């Protein structure tokens, strides 16, 4: 091998080794470090405080202890979320005298877009604004995601994907205090 070819070979090998290191570091970060774990049944829910777009008040989850709470993560562009909202609205009225609170956490959309959605669907339960931190704390990576929280603050059940009326009622009945 001539000295020039040898030098090119060493440079190429060095570049490949550096690229391989970058790929390994990227994979390591994606697969574990810093990724929130999912909140599962039986676990305490991470507490949060978010602004309710409907009232302008702060909604603090830990202040709802003693009541069942349904927390739904959603977005206006999510088609299954749009299908669920009328079900949640109806159920929120059915269960309001049974100490169950419904709250929908919107993920990183402008209040103008959300207000148009609220007007269209005539929603009355708390609509909470999240910049992504609560979604990350709960380990949500797909919408819709619904957490059924018992009166003691533990997760009774988590559902990823849309809910139908029968399942919604069954799961809400589980968290009635």
C-alpha positions as CSV (number, residue, x, y, z in Angstrom):
1,X,0.0,0.0,0.0
2,X,1.4,3.4,-0.9
3,X,1.7,6.0,1.8
4,X,-1.1,8.1,0.2
5,X,-3.5,5.2,0.1
6,X,-2.6,4.2,3.7
7,X,-3.3,7.8,4.9
8,X,-6.7,7.8,3.1
9,X,-7.6,4.4,4.6
10,X,-6.7,5.7,8.1
11,X,-8.7,8.9,7.6
12,X,-11.8,7.0,6.3
13,X,-11.5,4.5,9.2
14,X,-11.3,7.4,11.7
15,X,-14.3,9.1,10.1
16,X,-16.3,5.9,10.3
17,X,-15.4,5.3,13.9
18,X,-16.5,8.9,14.8
19,X,-19.8,8.4,13.0
20,X,-20.4,5.1,14.7
21,X,-19.8,6.8,18.1
22,X,-22.4,9.5,17.2
23,X,-25.0,6.8,16.2
24,X,-24.4,4.9,19.4
25,X,-24.8,8.0,21.5
26,X,-28.0,9.0,19.7
27,X,-29.5,5.5,20.1
28,X,-28.6,5.4,23.8
29,X,-30.4,8.8,24.4
30,X,-33.5,7.7,22.4
31,X,-33.8,4.3,24.2
32,X,-33.4,5.3,27.8
33,X,-31.6,8.3,29.2
34,X,-34.1,11.1,30.0
35,X,-37.1,9.2,28.7
36,X,-40.1,9.3,31.0
37,X,-41.5,6.0,32.1
38,X,-45.2,5.4,31.5
39,X,-47.4,5.8,34.5
40,X,-49.2,2.5,35.0
41,X,-52.1,1.1,37.0
42,X,-51.4,1.0,40.7
43,X,-48.8,3.9,40.6
44,X,-49.2,7.3,42.2
45,X,-49.9,9.9,39.6
46,X,-47.4,12.7,39.1
47,X,-49.0,15.9,40.5
48,X,-49.4,18.8,38.1
49,X,-50.9,22.3,38.1
50,X,-52.2,23.6,34.7
51,X,-54.3,26.6,33.7
52,X,-57.9,25.7,32.8
53,X,-58.8,27.5,29.6
54,X,-62.5,27.5,30.5
55,X,-62.2,29.3,33.8
56,X,-58.7,30.8,33.8
57,X,-58.2,29.1,37.2
58,X,-55.3,26.8,38.1
59,X,-56.2,23.1,38.2
60,X,-54.0,21.2,40.6
61,X,-54.4,17.4,40.5
62,X,-53.4,16.8,44.2
63,X,-56.3,19.1,45.3
64,X,-58.7,16.6,43.7
65,X,-57.8,13.8,46.2
66,X,-60.9,12.1,47.5
67,X,-62.5,12.3,44.0
68,X,-62.1,10.1,41.0
69,X,-60.4,11.9,38.1
70,X,-60.3,11.2,34.4
71,X,-57.4,12.9,32.7
72,X,-57.4,12.7,28.9
73,X,-54.4,13.9,26.8
74,X,-55.6,15.2,23.4
75,X,-55.1,17.6,20.5
76,X,-57.5,19.3,18.1
77,X,-55.8,17.6,15.1
78,X,-56.3,14.1,16.6
79,X,-59.4,12.5,14.9
80,X,-60.0,9.9,17.7
81,X,-59.8,12.7,20.2
82,X,-62.6,14.5,18.3
83,X,-64.7,11.4,18.5
84,X,-64.2,11.1,22.3
85,X,-64.9,14.6,23.3
86,X,-68.8,14.4,23.0
87,X,-68.6,11.2,25.1
88,X,-66.6,12.9,27.8
89,X,-68.9,15.9,27.8
90,X,-72.0,13.6,28.3
91,X,-70.2,11.5,30.9
92,X,-68.9,14.5,32.8
93,X,-72.5,15.5,33.5
94,X,-73.6,12.0,34.3
95,X,-70.8,11.6,36.9
96,X,-70.6,15.2,38.4
97,X,-72.8,14.2,41.4
98,X,-70.7,11.1,41.9
99,X,-67.5,13.0,42.7
100,X,-65.8,12.2,39.4
101,X,-63.9,15.1,37.7
102,X,-63.2,15.0,33.9
103,X,-60.2,17.0,32.7
104,X,-58.7,17.2,29.2
105,X,-55.0,18.1,28.8
106,X,-54.3,19.8,25.5
107,X,-50.8,19.3,24.3
108,X,-49.0,22.4,23.0
109,X,-51.7,24.1,20.9
110,X,-52.7,27.8,20.9
111,X,-55.6,28.9,23.0
112,X,-57.3,30.4,19.8
113,X,-57.3,27.0,18.1
114,X,-58.6,25.2,21.3
115,X,-61.3,27.8,21.8
116,X,-62.6,27.2,18.3
117,X,-62.7,23.5,19.1
118,X,-64.5,24.1,22.4
119,X,-67.1,26.3,20.6
120,X,-67.7,23.6,18.0
121,X,-68.0,20.8,20.5
122,X,-69.6,22.8,23.3
123,X,-67.4,21.4,26.1
124,X,-67.9,22.4,29.7
125,X,-65.4,20.3,31.7
126,X,-61.8,21.6,32.4
127,X,-59.6,22.0,29.4
128,X,-56.0,22.3,30.6
129,X,-53.1,23.8,28.7
130,X,-49.8,21.8,28.8
131,X,-46.5,22.8,27.2
132,X,-45.6,19.1,27.0
133,X,-44.1,18.8,30.5
134,X,-47.2,17.0,32.0
135,X,-47.4,14.8,28.9
136,X,-43.8,13.8,29.4
137,X,-44.2,13.2,33.1
138,X,-47.0,10.7,32.3
139,X,-45.0,9.1,29.6
140,X,-47.6,9.8,26.9
141,X,-46.3,9.2,23.4
142,X,-49.6,8.8,21.5
143,X,-53.0,10.5,21.5
144,X,-55.5,10.1,22.8
145,X,-54.3,8.8,26.2
146,X,-56.7,8.6,29.1
147,X,-55.8,8.0,32.8
148,X,-58.5,6.9,35.3
149,X,-57.3,8.1,38.7
150,X,-58.8,6.7,41.9
151,X,-59.7,8.9,44.9
152,X,-56.4,8.0,46.6
153,X,-54.4,9.4,43.6
154,X,-53.3,6.1,42.1
155,X,-53.9,5.1,38.5
156,X,-56.8,2.7,38.2
157,X,-56.4,2.2,34.5
158,X,-54.7,3.7,31.4
159,X,-56.1,3.6,27.9
160,X,-54.2,4.5,24.8
161,X,-56.5,5.1,21.9
162,X,-60.1,6.1,21.6
163,X,-62.8,5.0,24.1
164,X,-66.3,3.9,23.3
165,X,-69.3,4.7,25.6
166,X,-69.5,1.2,27.2
167,X,-65.8,1.1,28.1
168,X,-65.8,4.7,29.3
169,X,-68.7,4.1,31.7
170,X,-67.2,0.8,32.9
171,X,-63.8,2.5,33.6
172,X,-65.3,5.6,35.2
173,X,-67.4,3.4,37.5
174,X,-64.1,1.9,38.8
175,X,-63.0,5.3,40.1
176,X,-66.2,6.5,41.7
177,X,-65.3,7.0,45.4
